[in-house]
């Protein structure tokens, strides 16, 4: 309706967009509340409740069970999409009326596609009136965890949030008006979506780390990749939007990135729900659902790319910039991110394509991804330490920056050498050049960025006053870039220096790992609300001092008849002591897995810093100016 109004010049029809968005949101909230009530009240006449809940399930897991399945998660997806649509409708009153109408119409059409998918293939309210059951099958034990209460909503908010950037891009293509104002309207929504997606991915990594019992935090699982690819595209989009807003460059490329980010979100939905993937995350479904989403994917991506192909030649930027300019560095950043995205996309889809074409069965795993991805990320991190010193359009001289770069380089080399030597000695390994390189590049980014902060602040009236005068967008960039360095440190050090042993232990036995002594002191049984469990007491000593008492568990869930491992962790910023209880081996012996993971917490600390930078960027005052979003 708003699009028809924009096309025919009817202001009343265009204004209906916000009211229709409100109506859609209200009805979807009612539907979601109804489904939630069915789970909380143990209404097993609803098939979804019978399949994914149980009367003994704690209420908070009944709540998360609403989206711990295919149908309920789709309803949450559409509700979040309606929430984004409502937010755009009411927070964008300063946009030109026809632009707002087109954006809301694009979002509305996406909603129609997903609502049709729910109604025709994935009805969450299907009943079992002819075959009632006394109790439910229970929620998948893997999902009975606090992390899975908050991980999917955060991930979906990020996934779906890119639909707003997509809608702005399509609306701008329709009008042919891709100026700085368009980029300014898109940026806050894109930043928020990217920040939520960052949190969602980090929560998923954290959940896998402590819940699956393997001690891993990332497996290059196809469904993990399905969320990582939109994140890479979104990261490139954020930087490209900055260049488009500031200098009017990369307009055509920025639109393509907006289409790509949301298209990859839809691709992730297809991969998870089509039944073609086997994953601890996937909601494997019947082929009918996969075909529906595939058709919707082709329609959305094909239609948007066709519109882009028609309109793109007319929206090319004529702005010029020098070789040594911030635009050049942002272009290099985008190229590296695009290559990294291609690497992940190829590794994810190649086994599926080869199987579908009967070319044989192939497995693409961590060796491929690590070998291809790491060489791309390290130069990207290094360039982040240089880019803030480079001006827009053209940098006439860098003589003032060279001493700071020299100090940062020497500092990073010294600290990286010292850190690698100490860690190699502590964990009894040879000097590791991979760890040294990662530390050097990450410390370089931290020190170079810190020196740039001090340099900018000193140009003001005093250091403290200068720090206060720095813009919010600048602090957002600094925090996000620092977060990337912290995450890189966590990934590099825990990958190189992690120590692991799988042992057979009797009560009273002990084992030493990286200077810590683990002693199994007791094995006890206990009862949970919907499971029985075995808990080990493992005391950890450093010399003769008790560091921690860890209690890993083995749980048997009655309804699902599944056995699950619950790891026990003593966390700190510099190391995690991680213990998982394995199978009973007979004669009182148990299999026990022991890890020492240096700096693994830095992975998630850095992710939180990145997300904070994304949220902070939205508060910049320029987004509240006339012609920008009132967000």
Secondary structure, DSSP 8 states (H G I E B T S, - for coil): -HHHHHHHT-HHHHHHHHHHHHHHHHHHHHHHHHHHHHHHTT-TTBHHHHHH--TTS-HHHHHHHTTSSHHHHHHHHHHHHHHHHHHHHHH-TTS-HHHHHHHHHHHHHHHHHHHHHHHHH--TT-B-SSS--SS-----GGG-STHHHHHHHHHHHHHHHHHHHHHHHHHHHHHT--SHHHHHHHHHHHHHHHHHHHHHHHHHHHHHHHHSSS--S----HHHHHHHHHHHHHHHHHHHHHHHHHH--SHHHHHHHHHHHHHHHHHHHHHHHSS----SS-----HHHHHHHHHHHHHHHHHHHHHHHHHGGGG-------SSSHHHHHHHHHHHHHHHHHHHHHHHHHHHHHHHTTS------HHHHHHHHHHHHHHHHHHHHHHTTS-SS-----HHHHHHHHHHHHHHHHHHHHHHHHHHHHTT----HHHHHHHHHHHHHHHHHHHHHHHHHHTSSSHHHHHHHS-HHHHHHHHHHHHHHHHHHHHHHHHHH-EEEEEEE-TT-EEEETTEEEEEEEEEEEE-SSEEEEEEEEEEEETTEEEEEE--EEEEETTTTEEEEE-EEE--SSEEEEEEEEEEEETTEEEEEEEEEETTHHHHHHHHHHHHHHHHHHT-GGGGSTTS---
